[in-house]
Amino acid sequence: MKVTVIGTGFVGVVSAAIYASFGNEVIGLDIDENKIKLLEKGQVPFYEPNLQDLLLEQQAGGNLKFTTSYEEAIKEAEVIIIAVGTPSAPDETADLRYVFASAKSLAPYIKENAIVVIKSTVPPDTLEQTIAIIKEVTNTKFYGASLPEFLREGSAVHDTMNPDRIVIGAEDDFVFSKLEELHSSLKAPVVRCRIASAQMAKYTANSYLATRITFINEIANLCEKNGADINEVIQAIGYDKRIGPQYWYPGLGYGGSCFPKDVKELAAYSRSVGESGNLLNHVNEINKERIHRLLEKFAAEIGGFANKTVAVLGLSFKPNTDDMREAPSTKIIPYLSEQGATIRSYDPMAKYVALPTDHQEQFSTIQEACENVDVILSVIEWPEIVGFDFGTVKNNKEQFFIDCRNQFDAEKLKGQGYKYFGIGRG
């Protein structure tokens, strides 16, 4: 099958490489010449495990190429996948300008019976608007569909090859059959549904997971008031089959490129349709306040951050990615600096872009970052950080260890001489 993927960001590059690995002829299209030049050399402009090897393999095999030309990419494509960014606008709605610009640009070259698929995360009615834009330019018969992605940064290649489900939103049996054929190499349930249902499914999945994180953080707050340990509470409720033991992450709240964006946008959508009291509006506001609230609590417990040297360990928003979008560090470091702290940071992959006012220096090892500090803030659970022996960097002065993800043995750290603080651990 001849497939074109418009947009060479995270979703676009992963999707193009995977579809090529199924034996399809895939073209990745982007108007950013610099990104295309890098991709043509097999260089991925972001870190994602196993992606670069897959990219090089498919390019070498002739199944995958990249271009900036809409005519070249669209004229023979049977399936055209729009995977461009949909960032949140200032009013927290989805900014759809790149989706609509792609539609307008592809329209002159679309072939008969091609399927235009939106993989970008978009609110209901977006596909209908996209189809209308294309029809303003061409009389060629084509179809539309929604094909939401459910990838996790840090495991995107694995997730794409081993999906929990494939969701296809369409109106025609031809489209369902064609897109099922495209994914036939995957052994996963296929959900055929309405277009609006497919678009809502992506928002719903991410918003539910974000709500789950917010919920357990609220319970952790209560545990700190009464001496309960949130880890024990999670263990106790996890045996309930209706609840389960997985995906409970008490800590600094949710971040990254998807959860904050999708919750904000679904909340904004709820307001636009007269549901301003929707739960997602409250989840959004609670998460916005989470980091500042915790930092204020920690400051009170350690006597303030002023004139203290603080090691901030973990800069990306999660392990196994260099993505800094909505990463906790981007709020923590400015806060610490404003409070008069000196910051020494570490991350295996991510690079913190410091402002002149940040008083921050990034180091290449944990040992260097923790040298003679007053406070260690473990922010993201990179294996390198969780597996490190912090007894090797303990000095003779009073030192505080703040475990923002409850990943460490509190008694061991206390035994090494640290004053330990976790999340919701009484």
C-alpha positions in Angstrom: 0.0 0.0 0.0 1.2 3.5 -0.7 1.0 5.7 2.4 2.0 9.3 3.0 2.4 10.6 6.6 2.2 14.4 6.8 4.2 15.7 9.8 7.5 14.4 11.0 7.2 15.0 14.7 7.1 12.2 17.2 3.9 10.6 16.0 4.6 11.1 12.3 8.1 9.6 12.3 7.2 6.6 14.4 4.1 5.9 12.3 6.0 6.3 9.0 8.8 3.9 10.1 6.3 1.3 11.4 4.1 1.3 8.4 7.2 1.0 6.2 8.2 -2.0 8.3 4.9 -3.7 7.2 6.1 -3.6 3.6 4.2 -0.5 2.5 5.7 2.3 0.4 5.8 5.2 2.8 6.6 8.8 2.3 7.1 11.2 5.2 6.2 14.7 4.3 7.1 18.0 6.1 7.6 21.6 5.0 10.6 21.9 7.4 13.6 21.4 5.1 16.0 21.0 8.0 14.0 18.1 9.6 13.7 16.4 6.2 17.5 16.7 5.6 18.2 15.1 9.0 15.7 12.3 8.4 17.1 11.6 5.0 20.4 10.9 6.8 18.6 8.6 9.2 18.9 11.1 12.1 15.9 11.4 14.4 15.6 15.0 15.8 14.5 13.6 19.2 15.3 10.7 21.4 13.1 7.6 21.2 14.5 4.1 22.0 14.9 1.8 18.9 13.5 4.4 16.5 16.7 5.4 14.7 17.6 1.8 13.9 14.2 1.1 12.5 14.3 4.3 10.5 17.7 3.4 8.9 16.6 -0.1 8.2 13.4 1.0 6.3 15.3 3.6 4.3 17.9 1.2 3.4 15.3 -1.3 2.3 13.6 1.3 0.1 10.2 1.3 1.9 10.6 4.8 3.4 11.6 8.1 2.1 11.1 11.8 3.1 10.2 14.9 1.1 9.1 18.5 1.3 7.0 18.2 -1.9 3.2 17.8 -1.5 2.9 16.8 -5.1 5.5 14.0 -4.8 4.0 12.7 -1.6 0.3 12.9 -2.3 -0.2 12.1 -6.0 0.0 8.3 -5.7 -0.9 7.9 -2.0 -3.8 5.6 -1.2 -3.8 6.6 2.4 -2.8 10.1 3.6 -2.2 10.3 7.3 -2.2 13.8 8.9 0.0 13.7 12.0 0.9 17.3 12.4 1.0 19.1 15.8 -2.2 20.4 17.4 -0.8 22.6 20.3 -3.2 24.2 22.7 -4.1 27.8 21.9 -4.1 30.5 24.6 -7.7 29.8 25.4 -6.8 26.1 25.9 -8.7 24.9 22.8 -6.9 22.8 20.2 -5.0 24.9 17.6 -6.0 23.2 14.3 -4.2 25.5 11.9 -1.6 22.9 10.9 -4.3 20.3 10.2 -6.2 22.7 8.0 -3.1 23.9 6.3 -2.1 20.3 5.5 -5.6 19.7 4.1 -5.4 22.7 1.8 -2.0 21.8 0.6 -2.7 18.2 -0.2 -6.1 18.9 -1.9 -4.8 19.7 -5.5 -2.9 16.3 -5.7 -5.2 13.8 -4.1 -6.0 10.8 -6.2 -9.4 9.0 -6.7 -10.6 7.1 -3.7 -7.7 8.1 -1.5 -8.4 8.1 2.3 -7.5 11.2 4.3 -6.9 10.1 7.9 -6.4 12.3 10.9 -4.0 10.8 13.4 -3.4 14.1 15.2 -5.4 14.5 18.4 -8.3 16.7 17.5 -11.8 17.5 18.9 -15.0 16.2 17.3 -16.0 17.8 14.0 -12.4 18.4 13.0 -12.4 15.7 10.3 -15.6 17.2 8.8 -14.0 20.6 8.6 -10.9 19.1 7.0 -13.0 17.3 4.4 -14.8 20.5 3.6 -11.5 22.4 3.1 -10.3 19.7 0.6 -13.6 19.8 -1.3 -13.2 23.5 -1.8 -10.2 22.7 -4.0 -11.0 19.4 -5.7 -13.9 17.5 -7.1 -11.9 14.2 -6.8 -13.7 11.6 -4.9 -12.0 10.7 -1.6 -12.8 9.5 1.9 -12.1 10.6 5.4 -11.3 8.7 8.6 -10.0 9.2 12.2 -7.2 7.0 13.4 -6.1 8.1 16.9 -2.7 7.2 18.2 -2.1 5.9 21.7 1.7 6.0 21.9 3.8 6.6 25.0 7.0 8.5 24.6 9.9 6.3 25.6 8.2 3.1 24.3 6.5 4.3 21.1 8.0 1.7 18.8 7.0 -1.1 21.1 3.5 0.4 21.6 2.9 0.7 17.9 4.0 -2.9 17.2 2.0 -4.2 20.2 -1.1 -2.0 20.5 -3.9 -2.7 23.0 -6.4 -1.8 20.2 -6.7 -0.1 16.9 -9.5 2.5 16.8 -10.9 3.4 13.4 -13.5 6.1 13.0 -15.2 6.1 9.6 -18.5 6.0 7.7 -17.7 3.6 4.8 -17.0 -0.1 4.7 -14.3 0.5 2.1 -12.5 2.8 4.5 -12.8 0.3 7.4 -11.5 -2.5 5.3 -8.6 -0.5 3.8 -7.4 0.7 7.2 -7.8 -2.8 8.7 -5.6 -4.1 5.9 -3.0 -1.4 6.7 -2.8 -2.7 10.2 -3.2 -6.4 9.4 0.3 -7.2 10.6 -0.7 -6.3 14.1 -2.5 -8.8 16.3 -4.8 -6.4 18.1 -8.6 -5.9 18.5 -10.0 -3.4 16.0 -12.7 -1.0 17.2 -14.9 0.3 14.3 -16.8 3.4 15.4 -18.1 6.7 14.4 -15.7 9.5 13.6 -16.6 11.5 16.6 -16.2 8.5 18.8 -12.7 7.8 17.6 -11.7 11.4 18.2 -13.2 11.3 21.7 -11.6 8.0 22.5 -8.1 9.5 22.4 -9.0 12.5 24.6 -10.9 10.2 26.9 -8.0 7.7 27.4 -5.5 10.4 28.2 -7.9 12.4 30.4 -8.8 9.4 32.4 -5.1 8.5 33.0 -4.4 12.1 34.0 -7.5 12.1 36.3 -6.1 8.9 37.9 -2.8 10.6 38.6 -4.6 13.6 40.0 -6.9 11.4 42.2 -4.1 9.6 43.8 -2.2 12.9 44.5 -5.3 14.1 46.3 -5.4 10.9 48.4 -1.6 11.4 49.0 -2.4 14.9 50.4 -4.8 13.3 52.9 -2.3 10.6 53.9 0.1 13.3 54.9 -2.5 14.6 57.3 -3.1 11.4 59.1 0.1 9.3 59.1 -1.0 6.9 56.3 1.5 5.8 53.7 0.2 6.2 50.1 2.2 3.2 48.9 0.4 1.0 51.4 -2.9 2.4 50.3 -2.2 1.7 46.7 -1.2 -1.9 47.5 -4.5 -2.3 49.4 -6.8 -1.0 46.7 -4.9 -2.7 43.9 -6.3 -6.1 44.8 -9.8 -4.8 43.8 -10.2 -6.0 40.2 -12.3 -3.0 39.5 -9.4 -0.7 40.4 -6.1 -2.7 39.7 -2.6 -2.1 41.0 -1.2 -0.4 37.9 -0.9 3.3 36.9 -0.9 4.9 40.3 1.8 7.6 40.3 1.7 9.9 43.3 4.1 12.7 42.8 4.4 16.0 41.0 1.4 15.6 38.8 1.2 14.8 35.1 3.3 16.5 32.4 4.6 15.9 28.9 3.3 16.6 25.5 -0.1 14.9 25.7 -1.7 14.7 29.1 -1.7 18.5 30.0 -2.6 19.4 26.4 -5.4 16.8 26.1 -7.0 17.6 29.5 -6.9 21.3 28.8 -8.5 20.8 25.3 -11.2 18.5 26.5 -12.0 20.8 29.3 -12.2 23.7 26.9 -14.4 21.6 24.6 -16.7 20.9 27.5 -17.1 24.6 28.2 -17.8 25.2 24.5 -20.8 22.8 24.6 -22.2 24.2 27.8 -20.6 21.7 30.3 -18.4 24.2 32.2 -18.8 22.2 35.4 -17.1 19.2 33.8 -14.7 17.3 36.0 -11.8 17.8 33.5 -11.8 21.6 34.3 -11.1 20.8 38.0 -8.4 18.2 37.1 -6.7 20.8 34.9 -6.6 23.4 37.7 -5.5 21.0 40.4 -2.6 19.8 38.2 -1.5 23.3 37.4 -1.1 24.0 41.2 0.5 20.7 42.1 4.2 21.5 41.8 4.1 24.8 43.5 2.0 23.4 46.3 4.5 20.6 46.9 7.6 22.8 46.7 6.0 25.2 49.3 5.5 22.1 51.6 9.0 20.9 51.1 10.4 24.4 51.7 8.6 24.5 55.0 9.9 21.1 56.0 13.6 21.9 55.3 13.7 25.5 56.5 13.4 27.0 53.0 15.6 26.7 49.9 17.3 30.1 50.3 21.1 29.8 50.2 20.9 26.0 49.7 22.5 24.1 46.9 20.0 21.7 45.4 20.6 18.7 43.1 17.7 18.3 40.7 17.8 14.8 39.2 15.7 14.1 36.1 14.9 16.9 33.7 12.7 15.3 31.0 9.0 14.8 31.8 9.5 11.1 32.1 12.2 8.4 31.7 13.5 7.3 28.3 12.8 10.6 26.5 14.5 13.9 26.1 11.1 15.7 25.8 11.0 18.8 28.1 7.4 19.8 27.3 5.6 20.4 30.6 8.4 18.7 32.4 8.4 19.3 36.2 12.0 20.6 36.0 10.8 23.6 34.0 8.8 24.7 37.0 11.0 23.4 39.8 14.3 25.1 38.7 12.8 28.6 38.3 11.1 28.3 41.6 14.3 27.2 43.4 16.2 30.0 41.8 13.6 32.6 42.9 13.9 31.3 46.4 17.7 31.9 46.4 18.9 28.4 45.7 21.8 27.2 43.6 20.9 24.4 41.3 23.0 21.5 40.1 21.1 19.2 37.7 21.5 15.9 35.9 19.6 14.0 33.2 20.8 11.1 31.0 19.3 12.6 27.8 17.4 15.9 28.3 19.1 19.3 28.2 17.7 22.1 30.3 17.8 25.4 28.6 18.6 27.8 31.5 17.6 31.4 31.7 20.2 33.8 33.1 18.1 34.0 36.3 18.0 30.3 36.9 21.3 29.9 38.7 21.5 26.4 37.3 24.3 24.2 36.0 23.8 20.8 34.4 26.3 18.0 34.9 27.0 14.8 33.1 27.0 12.5 36.1 24.9 12.1 39.2 28.1 12.2 41.3 29.0 15.7 40.0 25.5 17.0 40.4 25.3 15.9 44.0 28.7 17.1 45.1 28.4 18.9 48.4 24.7 19.8 48.0 22.2 20.5 50.8 19.2 19.0 49.1 18.7 16.2 46.6 15.5 16.4 44.6 14.8 13.1 42.7 12.3 14.2 40.2 12.1 11.6 37.4 12.7 7.9 37.9 15.4 7.3 35.3 16.9 3.9 36.0 20.3 5.6 36.4 18.9 7.7 39.2 16.8 5.1 41.0 19.7 2.6 40.9 22.3 5.0 42.2 23.9 4.5 45.6 23.4 7.9 47.2 25.5 6.8 50.2 28.5 7.5 48.0 27.7 11.2 47.8 26.6 11.7 51.4 28.8 14.2 53.3 29.0 15.2 57.0 26.6 18.1 56.9 22.8 18.0 57.2 21.3 16.9 53.9 17.7 16.4 52.7 16.5 13.8 50.2 13.2 14.6 48.5 11.8 11.6 46.7 9.2 13.1 44.3 8.1 9.7 42.9 8.4 7.4 46.0 11.0 5.3 44.3 13.5 4.9 47.1 13.9 2.9 50.3 13.2 5.6 52.9 14.9 3.6 55.7 18.0 3.0 53.7 18.4 6.7 53.0 17.8 7.6 56.6 20.4 5.1 57.6 22.9 6.8 55.3 22.2 10.0 57.1 19.7 11.8 54.9 16.5 13.5 56.2 14.0 11.8 53.8 10.8 13.2 52.4 8.4 11.4 50.0 4.9 12.0 48.7 2.0 11.0 50.9 4.1 9.0 53.2 2.8 10.4 56.5 
